[in-house]
Amino acid sequence: MLYVTHLLSPLLMLVLPLFLGFLLHRRLKVGWSLFGVGALTFIGSQLLHIPFNAGLTALLANKVVPAPPGDWTLWVNAAVLGLSAGLFEEVARYLVYRFGTNSARTWRGGLMFGAGHGGVEAMIVGALAGLAAMSMIALRARGASAAPLPPELSAQLTAYWSHPWYYPLLGSLERVFVLCFHLSGAVLVLQVFTRRSLLWLGAAILWHAVFDAVALYTLATVGLYWTEAVIGVGALLSVGMVFALKPARVEVVAQRR
């Protein structure tokens, strides 16, 4: 059964974002192009976000930037990583709203935009998880007939196959929760234009920073199961934000700010 769930979880990560896009397309009558715009926005943000985090890590390793005190290391790391994710991803959303397509500037369009943003992240994670699963299956299939594996790789293989059958499905469940978060992020940034206040961009960055930082801190302190529960609460709050910010009337495209 563990073989099945190790392969099923990546498949769900690939399919669920497309299913969400299909629902939005059918129910809200919004075009698929915004899903692609959201996907490209995420990829573009990571072209800057990943080098930034790598550079910051190098500065800490070389003691160019002072490291936080020992008791504060985990808190500071979680806060910095959460804030960097919020800055790069939410500012990227803002720039697309500001200089990109006007069709994203409605509640419905923002949802499809957010689905593409979070969806491509889920699909990338799913593809990597699928490759890892196939690699681990191949290594396990080698059996005793092949040369012994290096100790570190052997330990990883043992750990990978020691979990209960449902454990791999937590990854796909987490992607559902994160998709909900990205819908809220897209709708929050949209308020910059519908309500004409940059404070909403700050709110989106802060919400992103808190969501990621709490997840990172929880994972490091109480483990994966509690982390998924915490992310699940964040997903419920995200869905609440999405519907709280739903306009009462038929939407028109917001004016450029």
Secondary structure in CASP SS format (residue, H / E / C, confidence):
PFRMAT SS
TARGET T0000
AUTHOR 0000-0000-0000
METHOD secondary structure of the structure
MODEL  1
M C 1.00
L H 1.00
Y H 1.00
V H 1.00
T H 1.00
H H 1.00
L H 1.00
L H 1.00
S H 1.00
P H 1.00
L H 1.00
L H 1.00
M H 1.00
L H 1.00
V H 1.00
L H 1.00
P H 1.00
L H 1.00
F H 1.00
L H 1.00
G H 1.00
F H 1.00
L H 1.00
L H 1.00
H H 1.00
R H 1.00
R H 1.00
L H 1.00
K C 1.00
V C 1.00
G C 1.00
W C 1.00
S H 1.00
L H 1.00
F H 1.00
G H 1.00
V H 1.00
G H 1.00
A H 1.00
L H 1.00
T H 1.00
F H 1.00
I H 1.00
G H 1.00
S H 1.00
Q H 1.00
L H 1.00
L H 1.00
H H 1.00
I H 1.00
P H 1.00
F H 1.00
N H 1.00
A H 1.00
G H 1.00
L H 1.00
T H 1.00
A H 1.00
L H 1.00
L H 1.00
A H 1.00
N C 1.00
K C 1.00
V C 1.00
V C 1.00
P C 1.00
A C 1.00
P C 1.00
P C 1.00
G H 1.00
D H 1.00
W H 1.00
T H 1.00
L H 1.00
W H 1.00
V H 1.00
N H 1.00
A H 1.00
A H 1.00
V H 1.00
L H 1.00
G H 1.00
L H 1.00
S H 1.00
A H 1.00
G H 1.00
L H 1.00
F H 1.00
E H 1.00
E H 1.00
V H 1.00
A H 1.00
R H 1.00
Y H 1.00
L H 1.00
V H 1.00
Y H 1.00
R H 1.00
F H 1.00
G C 1.00
T C 1.00
N H 1.00
S H 1.00
A H 1.00
R C 1.00
T C 1.00
W H 1.00
R H 1.00
G H 1.00
G H 1.00
L H 1.00
M H 1.00
F H 1.00
G H 1.00
A H 1.00
G H 1.00
H H 1.00
G H 1.00
G H 1.00
V H 1.00
E H 1.00
A H 1.00
M H 1.00
I H 1.00
V H 1.00
G H 1.00
A H 1.00
L H 1.00
A H 1.00
G H 1.00
L H 1.00
A H 1.00
A H 1.00
M H 1.00
S H 1.00
M H 1.00
I H 1.00
A H 1.00
L H 1.00
R H 1.00
A H 1.00
R H 1.00
G H 1.00
A H 1.00
S H 1.00
A C 1.00
A C 1.00
P C 1.00
L C 1.00
P C 1.00
P H 1.00
E H 1.00
L H 1.00
S H 1.00
A H 1.00
Q H 1.00
L H 1.00
T H 1.00
A H 1.00
Y H 1.00
W C 1.00
S C 1.00
H C 1.00
P C 1.00
W C 1.00
Y C 1.00
Y C 1.00
P C 1.00
L H 1.00
L H 1.00
G H 1.00
S H 1.00
L H 1.00
E H 1.00
R H 1.00
V H 1.00
F H 1.00
V H 1.00
L H 1.00
C H 1.00
F H 1.00
H H 1.00
L H 1.00
S H 1.00
G H 1.00
A H 1.00
V H 1.00
L H 1.00
V H 1.00
L H 1.00
Q H 1.00
V H 1.00
F H 1.00
T H 1.00
R C 1.00
R C 1.00
S C 1.00
L C 1.00
L H 1.00
W H 1.00
L H 1.00
G H 1.00
A H 1.00
A H 1.00
I H 1.00
L H 1.00
W H 1.00
H H 1.00
A H 1.00
V H 1.00
F H 1.00
D H 1.00
A H 1.00
V H 1.00
A H 1.00
L H 1.00
Y H 1.00
T H 1.00
L H 1.00
A H 1.00
T H 1.00
V H 1.00
G C 1.00
L H 1.00
Y H 1.00
W H 1.00
T H 1.00
E H 1.00
A H 1.00
V H 1.00
I H 1.00
G H 1.00
V H 1.00
G H 1.00
A H 1.00
L H 1.00
L H 1.00
S H 1.00
V H 1.00
G H 1.00
M H 1.00
V H 1.00
F H 1.00
A H 1.00
L C 1.00
K C 1.00
P C 1.00
A C 1.00
R C 1.00
V C 1.00
E C 1.00
V C 1.00
V C 1.00
A C 1.00
Q C 1.00
R C 1.00
R C 1.00
END
